[in-house]
Amino acid sequence: MRLMMMLGLGFVVACDGGSAKDADSGKKADPKPADVIAKDASKDATAKKADAAKKADTKEADPAKPKPAEKTDPAAAPPPAKEISDTRALVVKDGELLSLAPSGKTELVAKVPGMTQCGVDDHHRVVWLTSTSDLSAYDPSDKKVHAVATGAALVPSLHPHMVWSVQYTQGAPFPTQAAGNADGLEHCAGLVVQIGDKPSVGGGLLADGDREIYCNEETEDFDAPPVLNAEFAPVKAGYDKAKLVDAAYLATLAARRTKDGVRKRTKLTAPTAPKLEIDPSNCDGGEEDCGVATYVGGSLWWVVTATSRGDFFHETRELYDTKAKQFWNLATDKRYPKAEAGDDNTTPLEVSPDGQWAVYEKKVLSLGDAKQTGTFSGSFCGWK
């Protein structure tokens, strides 16, 4: 009995002891302060964002979706390179009259549908524009294209492009504005535009001097008026088909010429000309001209390196760079120390009025450092 009670007491004691222990371990912890809870929540949110970003970086991009454009800082972009000159040339390309910069960059001046050739006229301050049948003028004063003549019929084998001459009724003819074959024979006849008291258009004879030998019928009567030979007579007949479109506009050009005169271009001051030794055997007639240098611009000069006499008197000129002390063949871009007396490779070189740059065929050249700076396409008109 006592044993049982002892055992029972022990049991009771044991059970009570266990309950007390359990009661102690089940006590609630003191609550955390609010600022600690907020910090813990912030850490959890930051961790979740970092994890989401990591997953986005490792996820493969959808090839169907374009990549977003990268943002660039405008202030960090380099400024456009400064042009070496403010002078601009004009060219016609694909029915557009364009302004050409020394770098080769172009800007639209006017739409000129169908026009393929052009020429700047400093006498009347317009740009003449031609197609295979029509003549127009772009006038910078009103920024409009004025139709002048239409209906000319060219002979493609001799005149792939229209040749024209603007003349003043009361004065001497202006220089021919021409485009076509390089040998000059296409100038036997062309479209003559008369500006003055009686504006008119039609075919006319353009040859003079020795060129008349190739254009006109032979005659022993030197006082007889020239008559085109059988080859070039059809050329004039085609230009005779042209009709005047706007006589009133031509009258305004005549008044402009009388009032303002020829537009003045700045004349370059040439430095001391180089004196080069040229082989005298290269000079067949005109020996006094051999070695004569004509200033181009920058450090470049045209130098007469050969002369010849035949049906024409001809001078061969080569481009010389006084800074590099070399000749420069523009067609091949070859540099060489001594004159080669080859073909004249500078005839089509068009120099800007300020002498800073030039156009040769489809190349744009810097004359100051004698190098190519760009290219262009289209037909060269002249200087703006």
Residue pairs with C-beta under 8 A, 6 or more apart in sequence:
61 67
81 103
83 101
83 102
83 103
84 102
84 356
84 357
84 366
84 368
84 373
85 102
85 352
85 354
85 356
85 357
86 354
87 102
87 352
87 353
87 354
87 356
87 357
87 383
87 384
88 99
88 100
88 101
88 383
88 384
89 99
89 100
89 350
89 352
89 359
89 380
89 381
89 382
89 383
89 384
90 97
90 98
90 99
90 100
90 109
90 118
90 120
90 127
90 380
90 381
90 382
90 383
90 384
91 97
91 98
91 100
91 106
91 118
91 376
91 378
91 379
91 380
91 381
92 98
92 112
92 115
92 116
92 117
92 118
92 129
92 378
92 379
92 381
93 106
93 376
93 377
93 378
93 379
94 378
95 111
95 112
95 113
95 114
95 115
96 108
96 109
96 110
96 111
96 112
97 108
97 109
97 110
97 111
97 112
97 115
97 118
97 127
97 129
97 138
97 381
98 106
98 107
98 108
98 109
98 378
99 106
99 107
99 108
99 109
99 384
100 106
100 359
100 364
100 376
101 107
102 352
102 356
102 357
102 364
102 366
102 373
102 374
103 364
103 373
103 374
104 364
104 373
104 374
104 375
104 376
105 374
106 376
109 138
110 138
110 143
110 145
111 145
112 129
112 136
112 138
112 145
114 131
114 134
115 129
115 130
115 131
115 134
115 136
116 130
116 131
116 132
116 161
116 379
117 129
117 130
117 161
117 162
117 179
117 379
118 127
118 128
118 129
118 130
118 379
118 381
118 382
119 127
119 128
119 164
119 177
119 178
119 179
119 381
119 382
120 127
120 128
120 381
120 382
120 383
120 384
121 127
121 128
121 137
121 166
121 174
121 177
122 262
122 263
122 265
123 166
123 168
123 174
123 257
123 262
123 263
124 137
124 166
124 195
124 253
124 256
124 257
125 139
125 140
125 141
125 256
125 260
125 263
126 137
126 138
126 139
126 140
126 253
127 137
127 138
127 140
127 381
127 382
128 135
128 136
128 137
128 164
128 166
128 177
129 135
129 136
129 137
129 138
129 145
130 136
130 161
130 162
130 164
130 179
131 162
132 152
132 154
132 161
132 162
133 150
133 151
133 152
133 153
133 154
133 162
133 242
134 147
134 149
134 150
134 151
134 152
135 148
135 149
135 150
135 152
135 162
135 164
135 191
135 193
135 201
135 242
136 145
136 146
136 147
136 148
137 145
137 146
137 148
137 249
137 253
138 144
138 145
138 146
139 145
139 146
146 246
146 249
147 245
147 246
148 193
148 201
148 244
148 245
148 246
148 249
148 250
149 191
149 193
149 201
149 242
149 243
149 244
149 245
150 242
150 243
150 245
151 241
151 242
151 243
152 162
152 191
152 238
152 239
152 241
152 242
153 238
153 239
153 241
154 160
154 161
154 162
154 235
154 238
155 234
155 235
155 238
158 180
158 181
158 185
158 186
158 231
158 232
158 235
159 180
159 186
159 190
159 235
159 238
160 180
160 181
161 179
161 180
162 179
162 190
162 191
163 176
163 178
163 179
163 180
163 186
163 187
163 189
163 190
163 191
163 206
164 176
164 177
164 178
164 190
164 191
164 192
164 193
165 173
165 174
165 176
165 177
165 190
165 191
165 192
165 193
165 204
165 206
166 174
166 177
166 193
166 195
167 173
167 174
167 192
167 193
167 194
167 195
168 174
168 194
168 195
168 196
168 254
168 257
169 194
169 195
169 196
169 197
169 198
169 254
170 196
170 197
171 196
176 187
176 190
176 206
178 186
178 187
178 190
179 379
180 186
184 211
185 211
185 214
185 215
186 235
187 206
187 207
187 211
188 205
188 206
188 207
188 211
188 214
188 215
188 216
188 228
188 232
188 235
189 203
189 204
189 205
189 206
189 207
189 215
189 228
189 232
189 235
189 236
189 239
190 203
190 204
190 206
190 235
190 239
191 201
191 202
191 203
191 204
191 239
191 242
192 201
192 202
192 203
192 204
192 206
192 239
193 199
193 200
193 201
193 250
194 200
194 201
195 250
195 251
195 253
195 254
195 257
196 254
197 254
199 244
199 247
199 250
199 251
199 254
200 244
201 242
201 243
201 244
202 239
202 240
202 242
203 235
203 236
203 237
203 238
203 239
203 240
203 242
204 236
204 239
205 215
205 216
205 226
205 228
205 236
207 214
207 215
207 216
207 226
210 311
210 312
212 226
213 311
215 226
215 228
215 229
215 232
216 226
216 227
216 228
216 229
217 226
217 227
217 228
217 229
219 227
228 235
228 236
244 250
265 353
265 383
266 353
266 354
268 295
268 297
268 354
268 355
270 295
271 295
273 293
273 295
273 301
274 293
274 301
274 303
274 320
274 322
275 291
276 291
276 293
276 303
276 320
276 339
277 291
278 290
278 291
278 303
278 304
278 305
278 306
278 339
278 341
279 339
279 341
280 287
280 290
282 290
282 305
282 306
282 307
282 316
282 339
282 341
283 289
283 290
283 306
283 307
284 307
284 308
284 309
285 307
285 308
285 309
285 313
286 307
286 309
286 313
286 315
287 307
289 304
289 307
289 315
290 304
290 305
290 306
290 307
291 303
291 304
291 305
292 303
292 304
293 301
293 302
293 303
293 304
293 320
294 301
294 302
294 303
294 317
295 301
296 302
296 319
296 349
296 351
296 355
296 358
296 367
297 351
297 352
297 354
297 355
297 356
297 357
297 358
297 367
297 368
298 355
298 356
298 366
298 367
298 368
298 369
298 370
299 321
299 322
299 323
299 324
299 367
299 368
299 370
300 319
300 320
300 321
300 322
300 328
300 367
300 370
301 319
301 320
301 322
302 317
302 318
302 319
302 320
302 346
303 317
303 318
303 319
303 320
303 327
303 339
304 315
304 316
304 317
305 316
305 317
305 318
305 339
305 340
305 341
306 315
306 316
306 339
306 341
307 313
307 314
307 315
307 316
308 314
308 316
315 344
316 341
316 342
316 343
316 344
317 344
317 346
317 347
318 327
318 329
318 339
318 340
318 341
318 342
318 344
318 345
318 346
319 327
319 328
319 329
319 330
319 345
319 346
319 349
320 326
320 327
320 328
321 327
321 328
321 335
321 370
323 370
324 335
324 370
325 337
326 335
326 336
326 337
327 335
327 336
327 337
327 338
327 339
327 340
328 334
328 335
328 370
329 335
329 336
329 340
329 342
329 345
330 345
330 346
330 349
330 360
330 361
330 363
330 365
331 345
331 361
332 345
333 372
346 360
348 360
348 361
349 358
349 359
349 360
350 358
350 359
350 360
350 380
350 382
351 357
351 358
351 367
352 358
352 383
353 383
355 367
356 366
356 367
356 368
357 364
357 365
357 366
357 367
357 373
358 364
358 365
358 367
359 365
359 376
359 380
362 375
362 376
362 377
363 372
363 374
363 375
364 372
364 373
364 374
364 375
364 376
365 371
365 372
365 373
366 372
366 373
